[in-house]
């Protein structure tokens, strides 16, 4: 696991954008796994800016989002379909037919989950999976105690996750209880993983992910098993780590080491 600690959130976002841009430069038809949430908004803004000003093109890429709320239609203002269109897709040159999210309004969510897993496999798997981390250690909507061998499926959301997402809905009662999410094993199948975390609210979960035991109680700790996982942090998100000096020695200011 490569741990990159940047001075602040802006620098961390820029570093994550560099990694994504480099992936596309090397493979213009890359299959990207995308994430949602507040942490990703500034990242998508930077990527869109690079598209406008530097010619970063997503025209040949294919994307698969991690999750979607069950019961929300794609045009619902709180759906992740809507989030991705508004925050990212409408600002870049991506082909809409190559962007994929789970169908939260599917008549049979279980069948939709299986179909989504099969679609990822049909595309050849994920080249770069972008991730955030929840305050309880979830990745995607793989909540604490989620199977580390899980595939795309329905998950019941914890109360803490629902309360964290309540701000996007009219009330806690309206915040969805269920979601379709790609599983931990699906995430680990990605050729590369890139997790971005900023802010002090994520520090405890980040420490458990990187330095805690590998355990389903912190699903993000499964990234310890991934051979090419990169964790990009700002100073606040890294504040609870015990081995900060080592990480900063290997990757000063979040830059590549001599052997990367």
Short mmCIF file of the C-alpha atoms (twelve columns), coordinates in Angstrom:
data_MODEL
# 
_entry.id   MODEL 
# 
loop_
_atom_site.group_PDB 
_atom_site.id 
_atom_site.type_symbol 
_atom_site.label_atom_id 
_atom_site.label_alt_id 
_atom_site.label_comp_id 
_atom_site.label_asym_id 
_atom_site.label_seq_id 
_atom_site.Cartn_x 
_atom_site.Cartn_y 
_atom_site.Cartn_z 
_atom_site.pdbx_PDB_model_num 
ATOM 1   C CA . UNK A 1   0.000   0.000   0.000   1 
ATOM 2   C CA . UNK A 2   1.445   3.346   -1.111  1 
ATOM 3   C CA . UNK A 3   0.591   6.182   1.308   1 
ATOM 4   C CA . UNK A 4   0.955   9.719   -0.050  1 
ATOM 5   C CA . UNK A 5   0.531   12.574  2.435   1 
ATOM 6   C CA . UNK A 6   0.043   16.037  0.952   1 
ATOM 7   C CA . UNK A 7   0.118   19.385  2.790   1 
ATOM 8   C CA . UNK A 8   -3.578  20.169  2.347   1 
ATOM 9   C CA . UNK A 9   -6.775  19.044  0.653   1 
ATOM 10  C CA . UNK A 10  -6.126  21.028  -2.518  1 
ATOM 11  C CA . UNK A 11  -2.746  19.366  -2.990  1 
ATOM 12  C CA . UNK A 12  -4.206  15.930  -2.264  1 
ATOM 13  C CA . UNK A 13  -6.930  16.433  -4.862  1 
ATOM 14  C CA . UNK A 14  -4.356  17.569  -7.423  1 
ATOM 15  C CA . UNK A 15  -2.226  14.494  -6.741  1 
ATOM 16  C CA . UNK A 16  -5.214  12.183  -7.187  1 
ATOM 17  C CA . UNK A 17  -6.061  13.972  -10.442 1 
ATOM 18  C CA . UNK A 18  -2.467  13.439  -11.611 1 
ATOM 19  C CA . UNK A 19  -2.802  9.699   -11.058 1 
ATOM 20  C CA . UNK A 20  -6.059  9.503   -13.000 1 
ATOM 21  C CA . UNK A 21  -4.703  11.648  -15.829 1 
ATOM 22  C CA . UNK A 22  -1.573  9.499   -16.077 1 
ATOM 23  C CA . UNK A 23  -3.704  6.353   -16.256 1 
ATOM 24  C CA . UNK A 24  -5.691  7.798   -19.172 1 
ATOM 25  C CA . UNK A 25  -2.544  9.039   -20.923 1 
ATOM 26  C CA . UNK A 26  -1.118  5.526   -20.832 1 
ATOM 27  C CA . UNK A 27  -4.404  3.873   -21.755 1 
ATOM 28  C CA . UNK A 28  -6.955  6.211   -23.382 1 
ATOM 29  C CA . UNK A 29  -9.624  3.493   -23.327 1 
ATOM 30  C CA . UNK A 30  -9.143  2.791   -19.610 1 
ATOM 31  C CA . UNK A 31  -12.022 1.384   -17.590 1 
ATOM 32  C CA . UNK A 32  -12.472 3.654   -14.586 1 
ATOM 33  C CA . UNK A 33  -14.270 2.817   -11.376 1 
ATOM 34  C CA . UNK A 34  -15.792 6.032   -10.041 1 
ATOM 35  C CA . UNK A 35  -17.021 7.165   -6.637  1 
ATOM 36  C CA . UNK A 36  -19.374 9.802   -5.273  1 
ATOM 37  C CA . UNK A 37  -19.595 11.861  -2.086  1 
ATOM 38  C CA . UNK A 38  -18.345 15.234  -0.938  1 
ATOM 39  C CA . UNK A 39  -14.664 14.279  -1.148  1 
ATOM 40  C CA . UNK A 40  -14.968 13.625  -4.876  1 
ATOM 41  C CA . UNK A 41  -16.554 16.955  -5.840  1 
ATOM 42  C CA . UNK A 42  -13.290 18.966  -5.892  1 
ATOM 43  C CA . UNK A 43  -11.552 16.101  -7.686  1 
ATOM 44  C CA . UNK A 44  -14.151 16.072  -10.450 1 
ATOM 45  C CA . UNK A 45  -13.861 19.855  -10.695 1 
ATOM 46  C CA . UNK A 46  -10.090 19.573  -11.234 1 
ATOM 47  C CA . UNK A 47  -10.468 16.798  -13.810 1 
ATOM 48  C CA . UNK A 48  -13.086 18.821  -15.698 1 
ATOM 49  C CA . UNK A 49  -10.782 21.837  -15.624 1 
ATOM 50  C CA . UNK A 50  -7.938  19.772  -17.035 1 
ATOM 51  C CA . UNK A 51  -10.286 18.576  -19.775 1 
ATOM 52  C CA . UNK A 52  -11.138 22.182  -20.708 1 
ATOM 53  C CA . UNK A 53  -7.690  23.709  -20.352 1 
ATOM 54  C CA . UNK A 54  -5.214  20.870  -20.941 1 
ATOM 55  C CA . UNK A 55  -7.043  18.554  -23.319 1 
ATOM 56  C CA . UNK A 56  -7.507  15.646  -20.900 1 
ATOM 57  C CA . UNK A 57  -9.940  13.465  -22.827 1 
ATOM 58  C CA . UNK A 58  -12.377 10.886  -21.515 1 
ATOM 59  C CA . UNK A 59  -13.798 10.139  -24.971 1 
ATOM 60  C CA . UNK A 60  -12.558 6.549   -25.071 1 
ATOM 61  C CA . UNK A 61  -12.929 5.703   -21.381 1 
ATOM 62  C CA . UNK A 62  -15.586 3.483   -19.856 1 
ATOM 63  C CA . UNK A 63  -16.766 4.017   -16.300 1 
ATOM 64  C CA . UNK A 64  -18.545 2.044   -13.604 1 
ATOM 65  C CA . UNK A 65  -19.747 3.743   -10.447 1 
ATOM 66  C CA . UNK A 66  -19.528 1.955   -7.141  1 
ATOM 67  C CA . UNK A 67  -23.125 2.234   -5.989  1 
ATOM 68  C CA . UNK A 68  -26.638 3.628   -6.147  1 
ATOM 69  C CA . UNK A 69  -29.506 3.963   -3.705  1 
ATOM 70  C CA . UNK A 70  -32.328 1.472   -4.110  1 
ATOM 71  C CA . UNK A 71  -35.637 3.141   -4.902  1 
ATOM 72  C CA . UNK A 72  -34.272 6.266   -6.580  1 
ATOM 73  C CA . UNK A 73  -34.798 6.865   -10.290 1 
ATOM 74  C CA . UNK A 74  -31.862 8.150   -12.357 1 
ATOM 75  C CA . UNK A 75  -33.433 11.608  -12.538 1 
ATOM 76  C CA . UNK A 76  -33.996 11.866  -8.760  1 
ATOM 77  C CA . UNK A 77  -31.947 14.858  -7.527  1 
ATOM 78  C CA . UNK A 78  -30.366 12.730  -4.778  1 
ATOM 79  C CA . UNK A 79  -29.489 9.765   -6.990  1 
ATOM 80  C CA . UNK A 80  -25.893 9.082   -7.892  1 
ATOM 81  C CA . UNK A 81  -26.900 9.080   -11.561 1 
ATOM 82  C CA . UNK A 82  -27.856 12.734  -11.073 1 
ATOM 83  C CA . UNK A 83  -24.722 13.447  -9.008  1 
ATOM 84  C CA . UNK A 84  -22.411 12.093  -11.705 1 
ATOM 85  C CA . UNK A 85  -24.139 13.941  -14.544 1 
ATOM 86  C CA . UNK A 86  -24.176 17.223  -12.642 1 
ATOM 87  C CA . UNK A 87  -20.721 17.020  -11.016 1 
ATOM 88  C CA . UNK A 88  -18.707 15.423  -13.784 1 
ATOM 89  C CA . UNK A 89  -20.122 13.847  -16.920 1 
ATOM 90  C CA . UNK A 90  -21.718 16.985  -18.394 1 
ATOM 91  C CA . UNK A 91  -18.395 18.825  -18.050 1 
ATOM 92  C CA . UNK A 92  -16.249 16.363  -20.030 1 
ATOM 93  C CA . UNK A 93  -16.277 14.577  -23.388 1 
ATOM 94  C CA . UNK A 94  -17.280 11.148  -22.100 1 
ATOM 95  C CA . UNK A 95  -19.672 9.054   -24.197 1 
ATOM 96  C CA . UNK A 96  -22.819 8.681   -22.041 1 
ATOM 97  C CA . UNK A 97  -23.341 5.152   -23.371 1 
ATOM 98  C CA . UNK A 98  -20.032 4.160   -21.774 1 
ATOM 99  C CA . UNK A 99  -20.955 5.407   -18.295 1 
ATOM 100 C CA . UNK A 100 -22.538 2.859   -15.981 1 
ATOM 101 C CA . UNK A 101 -24.190 2.964   -12.568 1 
ATOM 102 C CA . UNK A 102 -26.246 0.322   -10.753 1 
ATOM 103 C CA . UNK A 103 -29.995 0.572   -11.426 1 
ATOM 104 C CA . UNK A 104 -31.470 1.653   -8.130  1 
ATOM 105 C CA . UNK A 105 -35.003 1.637   -9.521  1 
ATOM 106 C CA . UNK A 106 -34.753 -1.868  -11.000 1 
ATOM 107 C CA . UNK A 107 -37.808 -4.068  -10.494 1 
ATOM 108 C CA . UNK A 108 -35.488 -6.850  -9.306  1 
ATOM 109 C CA . UNK A 109 -32.477 -5.305  -7.507  1 
ATOM 110 C CA . UNK A 110 -30.833 -8.690  -7.004  1 
ATOM 111 C CA . UNK A 111 -30.927 -9.440  -10.716 1 
ATOM 112 C CA . UNK A 112 -29.705 -5.909  -11.425 1 
ATOM 113 C CA . UNK A 113 -26.771 -6.481  -9.056  1 
ATOM 114 C CA . UNK A 114 -25.762 -9.684  -10.819 1 
ATOM 115 C CA . UNK A 115 -26.094 -8.001  -14.209 1 
ATOM 116 C CA . UNK A 116 -23.865 -5.120  -13.087 1 
ATOM 117 C CA . UNK A 117 -21.150 -7.493  -11.878 1 
ATOM 118 C CA . UNK A 118 -21.315 -9.306  -15.220 1 
ATOM 119 C CA . UNK A 119 -21.098 -6.009  -17.127 1 
ATOM 120 C CA . UNK A 120 -17.864 -5.094  -15.316 1 
ATOM 121 C CA . UNK A 121 -16.398 -8.477  -16.238 1 
ATOM 122 C CA . UNK A 122 -17.547 -8.081  -19.847 1 
ATOM 123 C CA . UNK A 123 -15.700 -4.750  -20.030 1 
ATOM 124 C CA . UNK A 124 -12.486 -6.510  -19.004 1 
ATOM 125 C CA . UNK A 125 -12.482 -5.365  -15.372 1 
ATOM 126 C CA . UNK A 126 -11.556 -2.050  -13.796 1 
ATOM 127 C CA . UNK A 127 -8.183  -0.512  -14.634 1 
ATOM 128 C CA . UNK A 128 -8.317  2.151   -11.900 1 
ATOM 129 C CA . UNK A 129 -10.828 2.134   -9.060  1 
ATOM 130 C CA . UNK A 130 -11.367 5.487   -7.366  1 
ATOM 131 C CA . UNK A 131 -12.504 5.259   -3.740  1 
ATOM 132 C CA . UNK A 132 -13.462 7.418   -0.819  1 
ATOM 133 C CA . UNK A 133 -13.782 6.153   2.739   1 
ATOM 134 C CA . UNK A 134 -16.665 6.528   5.142   1 
ATOM 135 C CA . UNK A 135 -16.134 7.572   8.733   1 
ATOM 136 C CA . UNK A 136 -16.988 3.992   9.754   1 
ATOM 137 C CA . UNK A 137 -14.463 2.542   7.301   1 
ATOM 138 C CA . UNK A 138 -16.813 1.647   4.472   1 
ATOM 139 C CA . UNK A 139 -15.772 1.664   0.820   1 
ATOM 140 C CA . UNK A 140 -18.580 1.859   -1.673  1 
ATOM 141 C CA . UNK A 141 -21.523 0.940   0.514   1 
ATOM 142 C CA . UNK A 142 -19.701 -2.053  1.978   1 
ATOM 143 C CA . UNK A 143 -20.537 -1.326  5.595   1 
ATOM 144 C CA . UNK A 144 -18.686 -2.698  8.664   1 
ATOM 145 C CA . UNK A 145 -18.861 -6.525  8.800   1 
ATOM 146 C CA . UNK A 146 -19.338 -6.710  5.014   1 
ATOM 147 C CA . UNK A 147 -17.802 -9.837  3.538   1 
ATOM 148 C CA . UNK A 148 -14.324 -9.219  2.163   1 
ATOM 149 C CA . UNK A 149 -15.206 -11.736 -0.550  1 
ATOM 150 C CA . UNK A 150 -18.388 -9.940  -1.583  1 
ATOM 151 C CA . UNK A 151 -19.568 -9.085  -5.088  1 
ATOM 152 C CA . UNK A 152 -22.118 -6.554  -6.325  1 
ATOM 153 C CA . UNK A 153 -25.212 -6.898  -4.176  1 
ATOM 154 C CA . UNK A 154 -27.810 -5.178  -1.997  1 
ATOM 155 C CA . UNK A 155 -26.583 -3.706  1.283   1 
ATOM 156 C CA . UNK A 156 -28.501 -2.313  4.241   1 
ATOM 157 C CA . UNK A 157 -26.981 1.017   5.229   1 
ATOM 158 C CA . UNK A 158 -25.934 1.709   8.806   1 
ATOM 159 C CA . UNK A 159 -27.581 4.492   10.752  1 
ATOM 160 C CA . UNK A 160 -24.269 6.386   10.818  1 
ATOM 161 C CA . UNK A 161 -24.018 6.274   7.020   1 
ATOM 162 C CA . UNK A 162 -27.617 7.393   6.638   1 
ATOM 163 C CA . UNK A 163 -27.047 10.272  9.045   1 
ATOM 164 C CA . UNK A 164 -23.910 11.294  7.164   1 
ATOM 165 C CA . UNK A 165 -25.948 11.363  3.932   1 
ATOM 166 C CA . UNK A 166 -29.045 12.938  5.474   1 
ATOM 167 C CA . UNK A 167 -27.878 16.407  4.423   1 
ATOM 168 C CA . UNK A 168 -28.708 15.529  0.821   1 
ATOM 169 C CA . UNK A 169 -32.309 14.601  1.654   1 
ATOM 170 C CA . UNK A 170 -35.277 16.413  3.151   1 
ATOM 171 C CA . UNK A 171 -35.168 14.319  6.335   1 
ATOM 172 C CA . UNK A 172 -33.556 11.273  7.931   1 
ATOM 173 C CA . UNK A 173 -36.710 9.272   7.224   1 
ATOM 174 C CA . UNK A 174 -36.355 9.982   3.498   1 
ATOM 175 C CA . UNK A 175 -32.695 8.914   3.429   1 
ATOM 176 C CA . UNK A 176 -32.584 5.484   1.721   1 
ATOM 177 C CA . UNK A 177 -32.001 2.390   3.826   1 
ATOM 178 C CA . UNK A 178 -30.670 0.205   1.022   1 
ATOM 179 C CA . UNK A 179 -28.227 0.466   -1.851  1 
ATOM 180 C CA . UNK A 180 -26.729 -1.638  -4.605  1 
ATOM 181 C CA . UNK A 181 -22.946 -1.621  -4.222  1 
ATOM 182 C CA . UNK A 182 -20.020 -3.299  -5.877  1 
ATOM 183 C CA . UNK A 183 -18.473 -5.721  -3.402  1 
ATOM 184 C CA . UNK A 184 -15.119 -5.700  -1.677  1 
ATOM 185 C CA . UNK A 185 -13.840 -8.551  -3.853  1 
ATOM 186 C CA . UNK A 186 -14.972 -6.668  -6.960  1 
ATOM 187 C CA . UNK A 187 -12.977 -3.649  -5.798  1 
ATOM 188 C CA . UNK A 188 -9.911  -5.793  -5.085  1 
ATOM 189 C CA . UNK A 189 -10.103 -7.216  -8.618  1 
ATOM 190 C CA . UNK A 190 -9.284  -3.744  -9.980  1 
ATOM 191 C CA . UNK A 191 -5.816  -3.479  -11.460 1 
ATOM 192 C CA . UNK A 192 -5.150  -0.325  -9.416  1 
ATOM 193 C CA . UNK A 193 -6.982  1.303   -6.516  1 
ATOM 194 C CA . UNK A 194 -6.811  4.997   -5.660  1 
ATOM 195 C CA . UNK A 195 -8.354  6.137   -2.383  1 
ATOM 196 C CA . UNK A 196 -8.657  9.855   -1.626  1 
ATOM 197 C CA . UNK A 197 -9.399  11.069  1.911   1 
ATOM 198 C CA . UNK A 198 -9.298  14.616  3.235   1 
ATOM 199 C CA . UNK A 199 -10.238 16.269  6.516   1 
ATOM 200 C CA . UNK A 200 -9.962  15.346  10.165  1 
ATOM 201 C CA . UNK A 201 -13.310 13.534  10.176  1 
ATOM 202 C CA . UNK A 202 -11.701 10.725  8.155   1 
ATOM 203 C CA . UNK A 203 -8.544  10.382  10.279  1 
ATOM 204 C CA . UNK A 204 -9.763  7.534   12.516  1 
ATOM 205 C CA . UNK A 205 -11.046 5.455   9.606   1 
ATOM 206 C CA . UNK A 206 -7.858  6.092   7.623   1 
ATOM 207 C CA . UNK A 207 -5.699  4.866   10.504  1 
ATOM 208 C CA . UNK A 208 -7.770  1.688   10.835  1 
ATOM 209 C CA . UNK A 209 -7.577  1.102   7.086   1 
ATOM 210 C CA . UNK A 210 -3.806  1.489   6.810   1 
ATOM 211 C CA . UNK A 211 -2.440  0.397   10.193  1 
ATOM 212 C CA . UNK A 212 -5.255  -1.522  11.817  1 
ATOM 213 C CA . UNK A 213 -5.830  -5.242  11.448  1 
ATOM 214 C CA . UNK A 214 -7.304  -6.649  8.260   1 
ATOM 215 C CA . UNK A 215 -10.901 -7.094  9.361   1 
ATOM 216 C CA . UNK A 216 -14.431 -6.894  8.005   1 
ATOM 217 C CA . UNK A 217 -15.273 -4.391  10.759  1 
ATOM 218 C CA . UNK A 218 -13.267 -1.920  8.625   1 
ATOM 219 C CA . UNK A 219 -13.961 -2.945  5.016   1 
ATOM 220 C CA . UNK A 220 -11.401 -0.443  3.696   1 
ATOM 221 C CA . UNK A 221 -8.672  -2.456  5.440   1 
ATOM 222 C CA . UNK A 222 -9.084  -4.982  2.611   1 
ATOM 223 C CA . UNK A 223 -6.941  -2.621  0.535   1 
ATOM 224 C CA . UNK A 224 -4.002  -3.980  2.529   1 
ATOM 225 C CA . UNK A 225 -4.376  -7.026  0.268   1 
ATOM 226 C CA . UNK A 226 -4.164  -5.047  -2.962  1 
ATOM 227 C CA . UNK A 227 -0.762  -5.031  -4.654  1 
ATOM 228 C CA . UNK A 228 -1.287  -1.621  -6.287  1 
ATOM 229 C CA . UNK A 229 -3.331  0.473   -3.872  1 
ATOM 230 C CA . UNK A 230 -2.463  4.150   -3.506  1 
ATOM 231 C CA . UNK A 231 -3.851  6.167   -0.608  1 
ATOM 232 C CA . UNK A 232 -3.795  9.953   -1.069  1 
ATOM 233 C CA . UNK A 233 -4.304  12.007  2.101   1 
ATOM 234 C CA . UNK A 234 -4.050  15.547  3.343   1 
ATOM 235 C CA . UNK A 235 -2.372  16.242  6.676   1 
ATOM 236 C CA . UNK A 236 -5.678  16.237  8.562   1 
ATOM 237 C CA . UNK A 237 -6.780  12.834  7.253   1 
ATOM 238 C CA . UNK A 238 -3.311  11.448  8.097   1 
ATOM 239 C CA . UNK A 239 -3.299  12.847  11.639  1 
ATOM 240 C CA . UNK A 240 -4.036  9.555   13.442  1 
ATOM 241 C CA . UNK A 241 -1.397  7.486   11.641  1 
ATOM 242 C CA . UNK A 242 1.447   6.124   13.763  1 
ATOM 243 C CA . UNK A 243 4.014   5.768   10.973  1 
ATOM 244 C CA . UNK A 244 3.666   9.163   9.301   1 
ATOM 245 C CA . UNK A 245 7.433   9.756   9.404   1 
ATOM 246 C CA . UNK A 246 8.023   6.583   7.420   1 
ATOM 247 C CA . UNK A 247 5.384   7.358   4.793   1 
ATOM 248 C CA . UNK A 248 6.820   10.845  4.337   1 
ATOM 249 C CA . UNK A 249 10.347  9.438   4.071   1 
ATOM 250 C CA . UNK A 250 9.323   7.053   1.305   1 
ATOM 251 C CA . UNK A 251 7.185   9.621   -0.532  1 
ATOM 252 C CA . UNK A 252 8.228   13.158  0.463   1 
ATOM 253 C CA . UNK A 253 5.380   15.619  -0.121  1 
ATOM 254 C CA . UNK A 254 3.390   12.789  -1.677  1 
ATOM 255 C CA . UNK A 255 5.752   12.391  -4.622  1 
ATOM 256 C CA . UNK A 256 6.981   9.189   -6.213  1 
ATOM 257 C CA . UNK A 257 9.867   7.335   -4.620  1 
ATOM 258 C CA . UNK A 258 13.018  6.342   -6.509  1 
ATOM 259 C CA . UNK A 259 11.612  2.853   -7.077  1 
ATOM 260 C CA . UNK A 260 8.004   3.657   -8.075  1 
# 
